[in-house]
Amino acid sequence: MPFEFKKSDVKDVQLIIPRVFNDERGFFLETFKKSDFVLNGITEEFNQDNHSKSTKGVLRGLHFQIPPKAQAKIVRCIQGKILDVAVDLRKSSPTFKKWTSEILSDENRHMFYIPEGFAHGFVVLSDTAEILYKASGEYSKEHDRGIRWNDPEININWDIDFTPVLSEKDKLQPFLKDIIEDL
């Protein structure tokens, strides 16, 4: 199998470690193989790919889409290094309001599977970082939502010693307590 799947302490989130074949020419790895993903409980149909580039200190998130346009994501960092974060927003989940994180980088080549019902965000730890991610649904402005990156109720440890660079949209995101009824 070209992947190792590791379950997170937050229900349904998985770290995906691809098998990398290195030789004098460079490397090769598979980044997605539906049959292996399905065997490990990742059954969504992914139908949109996204690519972003950010500079050191940029924090994007926490973003999600509400049903019926909710999205699962498979995130990977192809250049640089990020701390990637997932927050469980599924009220019926035993890990509701819990978060988990992983370092994703061009060196470790790890991927992070984030199911529907989660908020997602990341902070760039290297000079620049490029992130590719698959989404199970297309972007829908009407269903797009967010939560403040530093919400005290969620209390994410971003493990940074700097003030992150935020978009105007992310600076104004609500706290979870203010939107919990809408989830």
ZIPE-V274027 format. One line per field, one symbol per residue. ss: DSSP state (H for helix, E for strand, - for the rest). phi: phi as a letter, one per 20 degrees, with the letter a starting at -180 (. if undefined). psi: psi as a letter, one per 30 degrees, with the letter a starting at -180 (. if undefined). A space follows every 50 residues. Layout:
ss->???
phi->???
psi->???
This chain:
ss->--EEEEE------EEEEE-EEEE--EEEE----HHHHHH--------EEE EEEEE--EEEEEEEE-------EEEEEEE-EEEEEEEE----------EE EEEEE----EEEEE---EEEEEEE---EEEEEEEE-----HHHEEE---- --------------E--HHHH----HHHHHHH-
phi->.ecddcfefdgmeceddfedddbfeqbbbedbbgffffgdnedfeecbdc cccbegnfddpedacegedgceccdbdebnbcddcccfdegeefdgmecb bbedbfeelfccecfgndecbbceddgbbdcdbecebffcgfdfbbcgfd gffelfeflcdbefedfggffdffeggecgfef
psi->kglkkkklfkkfkkkkjlkkjkaffblklkfkjeeeeefggjfljkgkkl klkllkfkkklkllklkgglklkjkljfkakljkkkkjgjefkfgkglll lkkklfefglljkjlkgkkkllkkflelkkkkkkkfllkjeffkllkkfh kfeehkjfhlhlklklleeffgklleffgeff.
